[in-house]
Amino acid sequence: MKNGLRRRAWLVALASVLLAVHGFADEVTLRNGDKLSGRVVSLDGDTLKIHSDVLDADVEIPWDQVMSFQTDGLVEVEMPDGRKVMGRVSMPAAADARIITSAGDEESLSRDGFKISTGESEEESPWSGNVRLDFATTQGNSNTATFGTSARVQRETDKTVLSAYFQSFFQRSDGERNAENYSWGARADYKFTERAYGYLSADWLSDSFRQLNLRTQLGLGGGYKFIDEENLDFAGELGLTYTDDDFQEPNWLERLADPTIKSADDEYVSARVAESLNWKINETVELRHFAEWLPNVEDPFNDYLMRAIIELRVALDQNLYLEVGAEDRYDNTPPKDIKRNDLRVFAALGYSW
């Protein structure tokens, strides 16, 4: 009998603990009488942010609309003198806030005399990237449908942004020849201020349809974010780029017919002028644009390269996205029998993290 009562007592105690854990929640009462429960995320003096488990979202409440609140869990409290303590906060209506620290001390503060953070938020990973599968059509030196793959990875900290990418397109056209285009590279940015930065870059391109065995480009320069907002940023860049083009070697007859034809050892230094635009139109649609002009410093208005990309990305879920766009590459002085312009229109299915 005693054993049965003891077991019941243990079950009741366990159920109470489970209910208490399940019912763990911070509570906020507004001046209009509404109540919210969830987890207080922050208080910066103007806004109280609480995460609602019901909505699975953060709700921001003007601080002057809060009548009372209390936290069941520990939060990080910044005191008026700059000290930060972990504790539980209780602020009744029309009264000062009371803070019971994790050490058991109790302090009272005016409702406008402190700030809160949870102290629990995990630091966002500095790594991000994406992989995607492309379908594209090309017009210019190749007129064919191509398939491709691409990948990009980036690591961003307070002062630096390191990135690397790889991209390939290939397709057999009329059963005769593969449309092969490979590009890869890496870049390092250093932030001097919130808007100004410098960069070092290295890029390589191999394109059989331009008779280009390998193009190597090494660049350095600086940039400035003219617009830097949550949903819109626009930046411009100036720099220098060293280019080494390794084209397929022309034979002696081609050289004799055209002494200006590009050979395998075509290298030069060019200026670089570039711009980039990222516009988050809404929660699911994003527009991206990039363009650069690389004029040879010895003959800038005759010998130059240009590239422009425009992409429209639509999020299918948190990680999966659909992207459509176009890329145009222009060489004002290409090798003989090679067209100046290559336009690629594509659609892609990608995964980002």
Secondary structure per residue as TSV (DSSP state, phi and psi in degrees):
chain	resnum	aa	ss	phi	psi
A	1	M	-	360.0	-46.8
A	2	K	H	-64.3	-37.2
A	3	N	H	-63.7	-38.5
A	4	G	H	-64.9	-42.1
A	5	L	H	-65.4	-37.9
A	6	R	H	-64.5	-41.3
A	7	R	H	-64.4	-41.1
A	8	R	H	-62.7	-40.0
A	9	A	H	-62.0	-42.1
A	10	W	H	-64.4	-40.5
A	11	L	H	-64.3	-41.3
A	12	V	H	-63.5	-43.0
A	13	A	H	-63.8	-43.4
A	14	L	H	-63.4	-42.2
A	15	A	H	-62.9	-38.1
A	16	S	H	-64.0	-42.1
A	17	V	H	-63.1	-45.3
A	18	L	H	-61.5	-42.0
A	19	L	H	-65.6	-37.5
A	20	A	H	-65.6	-42.5
A	21	V	H	-65.3	-44.2
A	22	H	H	-62.1	-33.9
A	23	G	T	-90.2	4.3
A	24	F	-	-57.6	120.4
A	25	A	-	-167.4	146.3
A	26	D	E	-84.8	152.5
A	27	E	E	-127.3	138.8
A	28	V	E	-129.2	131.0
A	29	T	E	-113.9	127.5
A	30	L	E	-90.7	165.5
A	31	R	T	-65.9	-23.9
A	32	N	T	-85.7	3.6
A	33	G	S	97.3	-12.9
A	34	D	-	-66.2	150.2
A	35	K	E	-125.8	140.7
A	36	L	E	-124.7	143.1
A	37	S	E	-128.1	151.3
A	38	G	E	161.9	-127.7
A	39	R	E	-138.2	119.0
A	40	V	E	-64.5	126.0
A	41	V	E	-97.0	-45.0
A	42	S	E	-162.6	160.9
A	43	L	E	-143.9	117.2
A	44	D	-	-109.5	10.3
A	45	G	S	102.7	-28.7
A	46	D	S	-112.9	-29.2
A	47	T	E	-137.9	134.0
A	48	L	E	-102.2	124.7
A	49	K	E	-109.1	128.0
A	50	I	E	-128.9	137.2
A	51	H	E	-90.6	119.0
A	52	S	E	-89.9	121.3
A	53	D	T	-69.7	-30.0
A	54	V	T	-67.2	-45.8
A	55	L	T	-84.4	-16.3
A	56	D	T	52.8	48.6
A	57	A	E	-158.0	159.0
A	58	D	E	-82.9	137.0
A	59	V	E	-116.5	125.9
A	60	E	E	-99.5	127.8
A	61	I	E	-121.7	127.1
A	62	P	E	-56.9	132.3
A	63	W	G	-61.3	-31.6
A	64	D	G	-73.6	-7.2
A	65	Q	G	-97.3	-0.3
A	66	V	E	-91.6	124.3
A	67	M	E	-89.9	-44.0
A	68	S	E	-155.9	159.4
A	69	F	E	-162.9	162.6
A	70	Q	E	-150.6	149.0
A	71	T	-	-110.3	133.6
A	72	D	S	-86.2	-28.3
A	73	G	S	-99.4	170.2
A	74	L	-	-74.9	137.4
A	75	V	E	-129.3	160.6
A	76	E	E	-89.7	121.6
A	77	V	E	-110.5	125.8
A	78	E	E	-95.8	117.0
A	79	M	-	-80.5	165.0
A	80	P	T	-58.1	-29.9
A	81	D	T	-87.0	5.9
A	82	G	S	96.0	-11.2
A	83	R	-	-66.6	147.7
A	84	K	E	-120.2	126.3
A	85	V	E	-130.4	153.7
A	86	M	E	-96.2	132.5
A	87	G	E	-172.3	-178.7
A	88	R	E	-106.1	140.8
A	89	V	E	-116.1	136.8
A	90	S	E	-134.7	127.0
A	91	M	E	-132.5	97.6
A	92	P	-	-68.0	167.1
A	93	A	T	-62.9	136.1
A	94	A	T	54.3	39.0
A	95	A	S	-146.4	164.8
A	96	D	-	-70.1	160.1
A	97	A	E	-80.6	146.4
A	98	R	E	-118.8	129.7
A	99	I	E	-117.9	122.6
A	100	I	E	-107.2	110.5
A	101	T	E	-73.5	165.9
A	102	S	T	-64.5	-19.9
A	103	A	T	-85.5	-3.3
A	104	G	S	95.4	-0.6
A	105	D	-	-78.5	154.2
A	106	E	E	-125.4	133.7
A	107	E	E	-135.5	150.3
A	108	S	E	-113.9	139.7
A	109	L	E	-139.1	152.8
A	110	S	-	-68.5	157.5
A	111	R	T	-63.9	-19.6
A	112	D	T	-106.7	16.3
A	113	G	S	-106.3	16.7
A	114	F	-	-155.1	165.5
A	115	K	E	-130.0	160.9
A	116	I	E	-135.0	140.2
A	117	S	E	-138.0	158.0
A	118	T	-	-71.2	-27.3
A	119	G	S	70.3	6.4
A	120	E	-	-112.8	-14.1
A	121	S	-	-65.7	130.4
A	122	E	-	-78.4	139.6
A	123	E	-	-64.6	133.3
A	124	E	-	-63.2	142.4
A	125	S	-	-64.3	136.2
A	126	P	S	-73.6	-8.3
A	127	W	E	-93.3	139.7
A	128	S	E	-150.3	167.2
A	129	G	E	173.1	-176.1
A	130	N	E	-158.8	156.1
A	131	V	E	-130.8	149.9
A	132	R	E	-155.4	159.4
A	133	L	E	-113.3	132.9
A	134	D	E	-116.9	149.8
A	135	F	E	-125.8	129.1
A	136	A	E	-140.1	154.9
A	137	T	E	-116.6	143.9
A	138	T	E	-122.6	147.8
A	139	Q	E	-134.3	132.2
A	140	G	S	138.7	-117.5
A	141	N	S	-73.4	-17.8
A	142	S	-	-137.4	136.9
A	143	N	-	-119.3	91.5
A	144	T	E	-159.9	163.7
A	145	A	E	-92.1	136.9
A	146	T	E	-129.7	153.3
A	147	F	E	-112.2	153.6
A	148	G	E	-156.2	171.5
A	149	T	E	-134.9	153.2
A	150	S	E	-152.5	156.3
A	151	A	E	-148.9	147.1
A	152	R	E	-145.3	139.6
A	153	V	E	-134.1	144.4
A	154	Q	E	-143.7	141.9
A	155	R	E	-126.8	118.6
A	156	E	E	-119.9	131.2
A	157	T	-	-121.5	-172.2
A	158	D	S	-61.7	-31.0
A	159	K	S	-115.4	-20.8
A	160	T	E	-130.0	153.6
A	161	V	E	-133.3	117.5
A	162	L	E	-113.0	132.7
A	163	S	E	-143.7	155.9
A	164	A	E	-147.7	152.2
A	165	Y	E	-147.4	161.4
A	166	F	E	-146.5	140.8
A	167	Q	E	-146.8	140.4
A	168	S	E	-145.3	147.2
A	169	F	E	-137.2	138.1
A	170	F	E	-158.0	146.9
A	171	Q	-	-172.4	138.7
A	172	R	E	-82.4	126.6
A	173	S	E	-103.1	120.2
A	174	D	T	55.2	28.4
A	175	G	T	68.6	18.2
A	176	E	T	-113.7	-46.9
A	177	R	E	-146.3	141.4
A	178	N	E	-78.2	136.8
A	179	A	-	-85.5	104.0
A	180	E	-	-115.4	127.9
A	181	N	E	-146.4	119.3
A	182	Y	E	-126.6	135.9
A	183	S	E	-141.5	144.8
A	184	W	E	-155.9	161.5
A	185	G	E	178.2	179.4
A	186	A	E	-147.6	156.5
A	187	R	E	-151.0	146.1
A	188	A	E	-128.4	126.2
A	189	D	E	-112.8	143.3
A	190	Y	E	-123.8	127.3
A	191	K	E	-89.0	113.6
A	192	F	S	-78.0	-40.5
A	193	T	S	-137.9	-172.7
A	194	E	S	-62.8	-25.9
A	195	R	S	-116.5	-30.0
A	196	A	E	-96.1	141.9
A	197	Y	E	-153.4	161.7
A	198	G	E	-118.1	161.0
A	199	Y	E	-144.2	153.0
A	200	L	E	-126.7	138.2
A	201	S	E	-142.4	154.5
A	202	A	E	-142.7	126.4
A	203	D	E	-135.5	148.1
A	204	W	E	-134.8	143.9
A	205	L	E	-140.0	132.7
A	206	S	E	-125.9	124.8
A	207	D	E	-142.3	105.4
A	208	S	G	-67.0	-29.2
A	209	F	G	-77.4	-14.3
A	210	R	G	-101.9	11.5
A	211	Q	T	55.2	33.3
A	212	L	E	-104.5	106.4
A	213	N	E	-65.5	-48.4
A	214	L	E	-162.1	130.2
A	215	R	E	-111.3	122.9
A	216	T	E	-109.5	129.9
A	217	Q	E	-131.1	124.0
A	218	L	E	-117.9	125.6
A	219	G	E	-133.4	156.4
A	220	L	E	-148.4	152.1
A	221	G	E	172.8	-160.1
A	222	G	E	-141.2	163.3
A	223	G	E	-143.5	166.2
A	224	Y	E	-144.4	132.9
A	225	K	E	-87.5	103.5
A	226	F	E	-72.6	-32.6
A	227	I	E	-127.1	127.0
A	228	D	E	-139.6	79.7
A	229	E	-	-118.8	171.0
A	230	E	S	-61.1	-39.9
A	231	N	S	-107.6	-0.4
A	232	L	E	-152.2	129.4
A	233	D	E	-139.8	144.4
A	234	F	E	-139.7	127.3
A	235	A	E	-132.3	150.3
A	236	G	E	-122.4	150.2
A	237	E	E	-135.8	145.1
A	238	L	E	-130.8	141.1
A	239	G	E	-172.9	-169.2
A	240	L	E	-124.0	144.8
A	241	T	E	-134.6	129.2
A	242	Y	E	-94.3	126.4
A	243	T	E	-120.4	132.5
A	244	D	E	-125.6	110.1
A	245	D	E	-100.1	123.0
A	246	D	E	-109.0	89.8
A	247	F	E	-86.1	162.4
A	248	Q	-	-61.3	134.0
A	249	E	-	-67.7	123.6
A	250	P	-	-72.4	150.1
A	251	N	-	-80.8	176.5
A	252	W	H	-69.1	-28.4
A	253	L	H	-68.0	-41.2
A	254	E	H	-66.0	-38.4
A	255	R	H	-65.3	-39.4
A	256	L	H	-66.5	-39.7
A	257	A	H	-71.1	-32.9
A	258	D	-	-142.8	93.8
A	259	P	T	-63.9	-18.3
A	260	T	T	-88.7	0.4
A	261	I	-	-62.1	142.0
A	262	K	-	-69.1	137.7
A	263	S	-	-106.6	-171.6
A	264	A	S	-73.1	-16.3
A	265	D	-	-115.5	65.2
A	266	D	E	-106.2	107.5
A	267	E	E	-134.4	147.2
A	268	Y	E	-164.7	166.3
A	269	V	E	-108.9	133.4
A	270	S	E	-127.7	154.6
A	271	A	E	-75.0	164.2
A	272	R	E	-136.8	124.6
A	273	V	E	-123.5	124.4
A	274	A	E	-142.3	157.2
A	275	E	E	-143.8	151.6
A	276	S	E	-140.6	142.9
A	277	L	E	-133.7	129.3
A	278	N	E	-125.9	120.1
A	279	W	E	-127.0	113.6
A	280	K	E	-87.5	97.7
A	281	I	-	-66.0	-43.7
A	282	N	S	-152.8	-164.4
A	283	E	S	-66.8	-20.4
A	284	T	S	-119.0	-15.2
A	285	V	E	-118.0	132.6
A	286	E	E	-136.3	135.9
A	287	L	E	-110.9	132.6
A	288	R	E	-128.1	140.6
A	289	H	E	-141.2	140.2
A	290	F	E	-144.5	140.0
A	291	A	E	-148.9	145.0
A	292	E	E	-145.6	150.7
A	293	W	E	-127.8	126.5
A	294	L	E	-121.1	86.5
A	295	P	E	-85.8	131.7
A	296	N	B	-58.4	127.9
A	297	V	T	-64.2	-22.7
A	298	E	T	-84.2	-24.4
A	299	D	S	-150.9	67.6
A	300	P	T	-64.5	-28.7
A	301	F	T	-96.1	0.4
A	302	N	T	-121.2	-38.4
A	303	D	S	-111.7	101.5
A	304	Y	E	-155.1	159.8
A	305	L	E	-116.1	148.2
A	306	M	E	-137.2	148.1
A	307	R	E	-146.3	138.9
A	308	A	E	-142.4	140.0
A	309	I	E	-134.3	136.2
A	310	I	E	-132.3	133.0
A	311	E	E	-137.2	140.4
A	312	L	E	-119.0	117.5
A	313	R	E	-109.8	132.2
A	314	V	E	-119.9	120.6
A	315	A	E	-74.7	127.4
A	316	L	S	-90.0	-33.2
A	317	D	S	-155.0	-158.9
A	318	Q	S	-62.2	-32.7
A	319	N	S	-119.0	-30.1
A	320	L	E	-87.5	139.6
A	321	Y	E	-145.9	158.0
A	322	L	E	-114.5	135.9
A	323	E	E	-134.2	136.3
A	324	V	E	-127.4	149.4
A	325	G	E	-179.2	-170.1
A	326	A	E	-147.4	145.5
A	327	E	E	-128.9	132.0
A	328	D	E	-123.0	127.4
A	329	R	E	-115.8	132.1
A	330	Y	E	-132.1	128.2
A	331	D	E	-120.7	113.5
A	332	N	S	-73.0	-20.3
A	333	T	S	-130.6	71.5
A	334	P	-	-78.4	168.8
A	335	P	-	-62.1	165.1
A	336	K	T	-59.8	140.2
A	337	D	T	69.4	10.7
A	338	I	-	-110.0	129.7
A	339	K	-	-69.6	152.2
A	340	R	S	-70.5	-35.5
A	341	N	E	-114.0	137.3
A	342	D	E	-126.7	121.1
A	343	L	E	-114.3	130.6
A	344	R	E	-124.3	121.8
A	345	V	E	-108.5	132.9
A	346	F	E	-141.8	160.3
A	347	A	E	-130.8	142.7
A	348	A	E	-142.3	147.1
A	349	L	E	-113.0	124.1
A	350	G	E	-132.6	167.5
A	351	Y	E	-131.1	126.2
A	352	S	E	-120.0	157.7
A	353	W	-	-144.9	360.0
